Amino acid sequence: MTIEEVIHRAVVLRLTIEIQYCTRRGNVYSFHINNILYSRRYGAMYIEAFCLEVEEDRTFKISRIMMVNGHSFSRIFWNQIGDNFSVI
């Protein structure tokens, strides 16, 4: 199953999931998210979701999601994370 298929399932079934997300600078964070929708502003390559840790809506680029509910996806491209990739 691809990351896109996992995210699509979470959108359709309205699941709460835990993601591990890598920012453009290479920082890796874990978030529990729900109310997941494809982004109307940025298109289907992004999702918008309510982040339980910060209690606000956030936007995530799907290709930067490294893990969903403990399952890894290794599609982070080095040019997306910048010079600080020692945390990965």
C-alpha positions as CSV (number, residue, x, y, z in Angstrom):
1,M,0.0,0.0,0.0
2,T,1.4,3.4,-0.9
3,I,1.3,6.5,1.3
4,E,-1.3,8.0,-1.0
5,E,-3.5,5.0,-0.5
6,V,-3.1,5.1,3.3
7,I,-4.0,8.8,3.4
8,H,-6.9,8.3,1.0
9,R,-8.3,5.6,3.3
10,A,-7.9,7.9,6.3
11,V,-9.8,10.6,4.5
12,V,-12.6,8.4,3.3
13,L,-13.1,6.6,6.6
14,R,-12.5,9.7,8.7
15,L,-9.8,8.1,10.8
16,T,-7.6,9.6,13.4
17,I,-4.0,8.7,12.6
18,E,-0.5,9.3,13.9
19,I,2.0,10.6,11.4
20,Q,5.7,11.2,11.5
21,Y,6.4,14.3,9.3
22,C,9.6,15.7,8.0
23,T,9.8,19.4,7.4
24,R,11.7,21.1,4.6
25,R,14.5,21.8,7.1
26,G,14.8,18.1,8.1
27,N,13.1,18.4,11.4
28,V,10.9,15.3,12.2
29,Y,7.8,15.6,14.3
30,S,5.0,13.2,15.3
31,F,1.4,14.4,15.2
32,H,-2.0,12.8,15.9
33,I,-4.4,14.1,13.3
34,N,-8.1,13.8,12.4
35,N,-10.7,15.5,10.2
36,I,-8.4,14.9,7.3
37,L,-9.3,16.4,4.0
38,Y,-7.4,17.0,0.7
39,S,-6.3,20.6,0.6
40,R,-8.6,22.9,-1.3
41,R,-5.8,25.5,-1.3
42,Y,-2.8,23.5,-2.4
43,G,-4.4,20.5,-4.2
44,A,-4.4,16.7,-3.7
45,M,-0.7,16.5,-2.9
46,Y,-1.5,18.1,0.4
47,I,-3.8,17.3,3.3
48,E,-5.4,19.6,5.9
49,A,-6.2,18.1,9.3
50,F,-6.8,19.0,12.9
51,C,-3.7,18.4,14.9
52,L,-4.5,17.2,18.4
53,E,-1.2,18.2,19.9
54,V,-1.5,21.9,19.0
55,E,-5.3,21.9,18.8
56,E,-5.4,23.7,15.4
57,D,-5.7,22.9,11.7
58,R,-2.4,22.2,9.9
59,T,-1.5,21.5,6.3
60,F,0.9,18.6,5.5
61,K,2.6,17.7,2.2
62,I,1.8,14.0,1.6
63,S,5.3,13.3,0.2
64,R,6.9,14.5,3.5
65,I,4.9,12.0,5.7
66,M,7.4,9.3,6.7
67,M,5.3,7.1,8.9
68,V,1.6,6.5,9.5
69,N,0.5,4.6,12.6
70,G,4.0,3.1,12.9
71,H,4.3,2.0,9.2
72,S,7.3,3.5,7.4
73,F,7.3,5.2,4.0
74,S,10.7,6.1,2.7
75,R,9.9,8.7,0.0
76,I,11.6,11.8,1.4
77,F,13.8,13.3,-1.2
78,W,17.1,14.9,0.0
79,N,16.4,18.1,-1.7
80,Q,13.1,18.5,0.3
81,I,14.8,18.4,3.7
82,G,17.7,20.8,3.1
83,D,21.1,20.5,4.7
84,N,20.1,19.4,8.2
85,F,19.3,15.8,7.6
86,S,21.3,14.3,10.5
87,V,18.0,13.7,12.4
88,I,16.8,11.1,9.9
